[in-house]
Amino acid sequence: MGAQSNDPRAPGKAASTNNRRGPMSRPKSGRGVVEAGVIEFALAARAPESYHCPLVAAKLGPLVDRAASGFDAPIVGLAAVEAWLDRLKQWNARMDLTAARSDPELVDLMLADALVLAKRIPRGTRLVDVGTGAGAPGLALALLRPDLGVTLVESQGKRSSFLRTVIGAVGRTDITLERQRGEAFAGRADWDLAISRATLEPTAWLELGQSLVRPGGGVWVLLAKDSPPAHPRAVVEDDFSYSWPLTGAGRRAVLYRVA
């Protein structure tokens, strides 16, 4: 399945969107910033010195900027996302965590869907990302939108170990990580929103996803080439197509509202 659709900053200090890469501190409230009714994405980052491999960051940083600009995302401070992708590139050299074959593919694969979805998720939403892999799109959403309550579900040991390392490095202990299969949570209806990408085929994901959210909750189905599935308890509320900004890969995101 493919997908569409916020380094926190101190409350009351609106940073210029021209200073996109400046160091930011995490707001004490742990929430994003809303100005004039528009959610500004912020990336959670603690001490910049905790992020290393500057040569790698120097390569990925401009690509992250380009991806954000491609969706006109008003992101201030990209340290946390760069740190995450920096570590991912290092780990990926030792073990197979993603299928990305180039830096642009890596940035698009991990970040682009979250940049699209982040603008379409209400404040304070509790969401679960099933089969998050190395963090897409759930971890990216948590970094872009610190107001969200994010649970990452990943059963593979090497990927969950990577996620635990990144969560600690960026100081986001509010992010919940569950080393389980998504089916272990079927029927719990604990979340407002469920997201998954390429973990299950679309019909199977919609069936599982609708059981994870409360009545009135939503399920995002992220598609590459498949047609949107149907479910008797879910109706389509949003459906749109987009392209990843660096590689041009076509994607489609469909939001279902669960009865």
URHUMO-V400873 format. One record per residue. N is the residue number from 0. SS is DSSP state (H for helix, E for strand, L for the rest). PSI is psi in degrees with one decimal (none if undefined). D_LAST is the distance of its C-alpha to the last C-alpha in Angstrom with 2 decimals. Layout:
# URHUMO-V400873
N/SS/PSI/D_LAST, N/SS/PSI/D_LAST
This chain:
# URHUMO-V400873
0/L/146.3/22.83, 1/L/173.0/23.90, 2/L/162.0/22.35, 3/L/-154.5/22.52, 4/L/none/22.21, 5/L/none/28.01, 6/L/98.2/34.33, 7/L/164.0/33.67, 8/L/162.7/36.32, 9/L/136.6/37.97, 10/L/141.5/36.38, 11/L/-2.6/38.34, 12/L/93.9/40.08, 13/L/112.5/38.77, 14/L/148.2/40.25, 15/L/137.5/41.29, 16/L/-9.3/39.19, 17/L/-20.4/42.57, 18/L/60.6/43.03, 19/L/-22.0/40.20, 20/L/12.0/41.85, 21/L/153.1/43.36, 22/L/136.8/42.91, 23/L/147.7/40.18, 24/L/151.8/39.66, 25/L/133.8/36.32, 26/L/143.9/35.29, 27/L/-32.2/35.72, 28/L/-17.0/32.31, 29/L/17.3/30.79, 30/L/162.8/28.81, 31/L/-170.6/29.03, 32/E/132.5/30.74, 33/E/120.9/29.41, 34/E/128.5/32.09, 35/L/35.9/31.80, 36/L/6.1/28.00, 37/E/129.1/28.24, 38/E/123.2/27.29, 39/E/132.3/30.36, 40/L/141.5/29.95, 41/E/146.7/32.37, 42/L/127.1/33.38, 43/L/123.9/34.05, 44/L/136.9/37.68, 45/L/-126.3/40.21, 46/L/122.5/43.83, 47/H/-26.6/44.42, 48/H/-13.0/47.24, 49/H/-9.8/44.83, 50/L/124.2/43.91, 51/L/-160.9/46.65, 52/L/61.6/47.76, 53/H/-28.8/48.42, 54/H/-39.0/49.54, 55/H/-45.2/46.15, 56/H/-37.3/44.38, 57/H/-30.0/46.79, 58/H/-42.5/45.67, 59/H/-28.7/41.90, 60/H/-51.8/41.88, 61/H/-33.0/42.71, 62/H/-38.9/40.09, 63/H/-43.9/37.42, 64/H/-45.0/38.71, 65/H/-41.6/38.62, 66/H/-44.1/35.04, 67/H/-41.7/33.93, 68/H/-31.6/36.08, 69/H/-25.7/34.59, 70/L/12.1/31.26, 71/L/41.7/33.09, 72/L/121.3/31.60, 73/L/69.5/33.51, 74/L/135.0/34.10, 75/E/117.1/36.84, 76/L/104.1/38.47, 77/L/19.6/37.60, 78/H/-42.4/39.38, 79/H/-42.7/36.47, 80/H/-42.5/35.05, 81/H/-39.0/38.61, 82/H/-43.1/39.28, 83/H/-49.4/36.26, 84/H/-33.0/37.27, 85/H/-51.6/40.91, 86/H/-38.6/40.24, 87/H/-42.2/38.07, 88/H/-38.9/40.94, 89/H/-50.2/43.36, 90/H/-38.9/41.32, 91/H/-24.2/40.53, 92/H/-21.9/44.30, 93/H/-28.2/44.64, 94/L/154.5/41.56, 95/L/98.2/38.96, 96/L/-28.2/35.88, 97/L/168.5/34.83, 98/L/6.0/35.81, 99/L/135.1/37.12, 100/L/-3.8/40.66, 101/L/166.5/41.58, 102/H/-44.8/40.93, 103/H/-39.9/39.03, 104/H/-40.8/36.81, 105/H/-47.5/36.24, 106/H/-45.0/35.26, 107/H/-47.9/32.97, 108/H/-40.2/31.35, 109/H/-27.7/30.70, 110/H/-34.1/30.17, 111/H/-45.5/29.26, 112/H/-40.6/25.52, 113/H/-36.5/25.15, 114/H/-36.2/27.25, 115/H/-47.6/24.85, 116/H/-31.5/21.59, 117/H/-31.8/23.22, 118/H/-6.3/23.45, 119/H/6.4/19.75, 120/L/126.6/18.39, 121/L/154.3/18.38, 122/L/144.1/21.07, 123/L/8.8/20.68, 124/L/137.1/17.58, 125/E/116.2/17.56, 126/E/154.8/17.21, 127/E/135.1/18.19, 128/E/112.5/20.19, 129/E/126.7/20.60, 130/L/47.9/24.02, 131/L/-15.8/25.26, 132/L/-122.2/28.80, 133/L/9.6/31.23, 134/L/10.0/28.58, 135/L/131.9/26.80, 136/L/-0.4/24.59, 137/H/-48.6/23.71, 138/H/-40.4/27.23, 139/H/-42.3/27.97, 140/H/-40.1/24.98, 141/H/-38.7/26.21, 142/H/-38.5/29.68, 143/H/-32.7/28.68, 144/L/82.6/26.32, 145/L/-8.5/27.69, 146/L/-14.2/25.30, 147/L/147.0/22.45, 148/E/105.1/21.97, 149/E/130.9/22.27, 150/E/126.2/22.27, 151/E/126.9/24.03, 152/E/120.3/23.82, 153/L/122.8/26.87, 154/L/-24.9/28.65, 155/L/130.9/31.90, 156/H/-45.1/34.66, 157/H/-35.0/36.42, 158/H/-41.1/33.35, 159/H/-33.8/32.19, 160/H/-42.2/35.82, 161/H/-46.7/35.87, 162/H/-41.7/32.71, 163/H/-38.5/34.21, 164/H/-44.8/37.39, 165/H/-44.3/35.77, 166/H/-42.0/33.64, 167/H/-40.2/36.90, 168/H/-35.9/38.90, 169/L/2.7/36.74, 170/L/31.6/36.42, 171/L/66.5/32.63, 172/L/-5.2/32.35, 173/L/-16.2/29.07, 174/L/127.0/27.42, 175/E/132.6/26.28, 176/E/123.8/27.41, 177/E/118.8/26.41, 178/L/84.1/28.64, 179/L/165.2/26.33, 180/L/148.5/24.52, 181/H/-32.8/20.82, 182/H/-22.0/20.31, 183/H/-19.0/21.82, 184/H/4.4/18.71, 185/L/132.4/16.23, 186/L/-3.2/13.95, 187/L/-31.4/15.10, 188/L/46.5/11.99, 189/L/-13.7/14.74, 190/E/163.4/13.97, 191/E/-27.1/12.33, 192/E/137.6/12.99, 193/E/137.2/14.18, 194/E/144.8/17.04, 195/E/151.9/19.49, 196/L/116.5/22.35, 197/L/17.3/24.30, 198/L/-43.6/23.63, 199/L/160.8/21.87, 200/L/156.9/21.73, 201/H/-45.1/18.66, 202/H/-43.4/16.98, 203/H/-38.3/17.73, 204/H/-43.0/16.53, 205/H/-38.9/13.05, 206/H/-46.7/12.90, 207/H/-45.7/14.27, 208/H/-39.7/12.55, 209/H/-22.7/8.94, 210/H/-10.3/10.65, 211/H/-14.9/12.38, 212/E/154.1/9.96, 213/E/163.5/8.75, 214/E/131.2/5.42, 215/E/-4.9/5.52, 216/E/177.1/7.85, 217/E/155.7/9.34, 218/E/122.1/11.31, 219/E/127.0/14.65, 220/E/119.5/16.35, 221/E/123.9/20.05, 222/E/148.5/22.20, 223/L/-64.4/25.94, 224/L/-17.0/26.68, 225/L/156.5/23.79, 226/L/152.6/21.58, 227/L/136.1/17.85, 228/L/173.6/16.01, 229/L/152.3/13.33, 230/E/138.8/10.48, 231/L/-21.8/8.96, 232/L/4.0/5.40, 233/E/136.3/6.10, 234/E/147.0/8.03, 235/E/127.4/11.21, 236/E/-30.2/11.86, 237/E/144.5/15.30, 238/E/115.8/17.86, 239/E/157.6/21.45, 240/E/155.3/24.56, 241/E/171.4/27.25, 242/E/141.4/30.32, 243/L/139.1/31.43, 244/L/-26.6/34.28, 245/L/-35.7/37.03, 246/L/-12.9/36.75, 247/L/9.6/35.01, 248/L/133.3/32.53, 249/E/138.9/29.76, 250/E/160.3/26.15, 251/E/136.9/22.73, 252/E/131.1/19.52, 253/E/126.2/16.08, 254/E/124.4/13.09, 255/E/137.7/9.58, 256/E/128.3/6.58, 257/E/132.2/3.78, 258/L/none/0.00
